[in-house]
Amino acid sequence: MGSRTAVVRFCADVAIQNKEEVQQMCESHAYLVKSGVESRIMEDVISLTMDGDQIVMVSLLGEELRVPARIREIAFADHRIVLESADHA
């Protein structure tokens, strides 16, 4: 092992180099796929929870968005959350 250690978490990357700690937030962008079309619905997502049949997201600025959807994909390295609409109409 080298002298550098990286610890990756969902909401923050922590890099420790030469005993100095550097923190960097890793907000994600959320996209919704509906009728085969993908649209960005929220930027800087820092929290994602389930509430019944809804996905609840909170942005860095504290804005909350509730979406009737299911999770299709979360790509941590790409900071990308892809949801699929529960509305099939």
VEXMIDO-401008 format. One record per atom (N, C-alpha, C, CB): residue in one letter; x, y, z. Coordinates in steps of 0.05 Angstrom, whole numbers, plus 5000, padded with zeros to 4 digits. Glycine has a CB too. Layout:
N
AXYZ/...
END
This chain:
89
M501749765000/M500050005000/M501750255000/M498150005024/G500950454985/G502350714984/G501550885008/G501750854958/S502651125008/S502051315030/S499451465026/S504351515032/R498051415004/R495451544999/R493251345003/R495451664970/T491151435016/T488851275021/T486351425013/T488651185051/A484551294999/A482051434991/A479751275002/A481851454960/V477851415014/V475451295024/V473151425009/V475151335055/V471451264996/V469251374981/V466651314995/V469251264952/R465051514998/R462351485010/R460351594991/R462251625038/F457751534996/F455651634977/F455651934975/F452951534986/C455752074997/C455452364997/C458052524997/C453752455019/A460252395003/A462752545004/A465152374998/A463152675031/D467052484983/D469552344979/D471552454999/D470652384949/V473052285012/V474952375031/V477652275022/V474352285060/A479552455017/A482252375008/A484152455030/A483052494981/I485852265038/I487752325059/I490552305046/I487452135084/Q491952525045/Q494652525034/Q496552655053/Q494652675006/N498752515060/N500752615078/N499552725103/N502352835064/K497652575115/K496252635140/K494652895139/K498352665162/E494052995116/E492253225112/E489653125101/E493553445095/E487453205112/E484853115103/E483553315085/E483053045126/V482653235061/V481353415043/V478553295037/V482953445016/Q476453445040/Q473753345035/Q472553485010/Q471953385059/Q471153324994/Q469953434970/Q467153314969/Q471653364945/M465053484967/M462353384964/M462053264936/M460353604969/C460353064934/C459852944908/C456852924903/C461152654906/E455753154897/E452953164891/E452353024864/E451953464890/S449952934861/S449152794837/S446952944822/S448252504843/H446652884797/H444452994781/H442452764778/H445353104753/A439852834780/A437752634777/A436352664750/A435752654800/Y435852434738/Y434552424712/Y432052244714/Y436452324689/L429952314700/L427552154699/L427052054671/L425052314710/V426651794668/V425951684642/V422951634642/V427551414637/K421651764622/K418751734619/K418151704590/K417151984631/S416751504582/S416051444554/S418651424537/S414151654543/G420751324549/G423251284534/G424951534532/G422651194508/V424051754544/V425552014542/V426752074569/V423752244532/E429352134569/E430752194594/E431052494597/E433552064595/S430152604621/S430352894626/S431652934653/S427553024625/R433253144655/R434453214681/R432253344698/R436953404678/I431853244722/I429753354739/I430853494764/I427853144747/M433353444771/M434453584795/M437553574794/M433453454821/E438753794802/E441653814804/E442453814833/E442654064789/D444953744838/D446153754864/D444653604886/D446454044873/V443853354879/V442353184898/V444353084919/V440952954883/I443653124945/I445353024966/I444052814983/I446253254984/S441352764979/S439952564994/S437752444977/S438752685020/L437452184980/L435352044965/L434151834984/L436451904939/T431551844988/T430151655005/T427551564991/T429551775033/M426451345002/M423851244992/M421751315012/M423950934987/D419451395002/D417051455019/D414751325004/D416651755024/G414051085012/G411950934998/G412750874969/G409351094998/D411150974950/D411850924922/D413251164909/D409250864906/Q414251354926/Q415651584916/Q418551594924/Q414251844927/I420151704906/I422951764912/I423052054922/I424851714886/V424352104944/V424552374955/V427552454954/V423552384985/M428052674939/M430752774936/M430953054948/M431552774907/V433253104960/V433853374971/V436353474959/V434053355003/S436253724950/S438653844937/S440453974958/S437754054916/L442754054949/L444754194966/L443554444979/L447154264950/L441654574965/L440354814975/L437854764992/L439654994952/G437354504997/G435054435014/G432454404999/G434754635034/E432354424973/E429954384958/E429254094958/E430254494928/E426654024961/E425753754961/E424053694937/E424053694987/L424453464925/L422853374902/L421953094907/L424553404875/R419353044903/R418152784906/R417252684879/R415652784926/V418052444872/V417452344845/V416352054848/V419952354827/P413952004836/P413051724835/P414651574814/P409951714829/A416651424824/A418551294806/A419951064820/A420651494795/R421550924805/R423250714816/R426150774807/R422350424808/I428050674822/I430850724815/I431550534792/I432650684839/R432550644771/R433650484749/R436650434752/R433050624722/E438050654760/E440950634762/E442050864780/E442250634734/I444050804795/I445551004809/I448450954802/I445151004841/A449751144788/A452551124780/A454151314797/A452851194749/F455251214819/F456751374838/F459051534825/F457751204861/A460551394809/A462951524796/A462151744777/A464551314781/D459751724765/D458851924746/D456952134759/D457351794723/H456452104785/H454652284800/H451952304786/H455952564802/R450852074780/R448452054764/R446351864776/R449151964735/I443951964779/I441651804789/I439651794767/I440451924816/V438851554758/V436851524737/V434451384749/V438051364713/L432151524747/L429651424756/L427851354733/L428251624775/E426051164737/E424051094716/E421351164727/E424250784709/S419851314712/S417251404720/S415351174726/S415951584698/A413851204748/A411851004755/A409251054740/A411351004786/D409051284728/D406751364712/D407051244684/D406351674711/H405551034679/H405750894652/H403651004633/H405350604656/A402251204640/A400151314622/A401351484600/A398151474638/
END
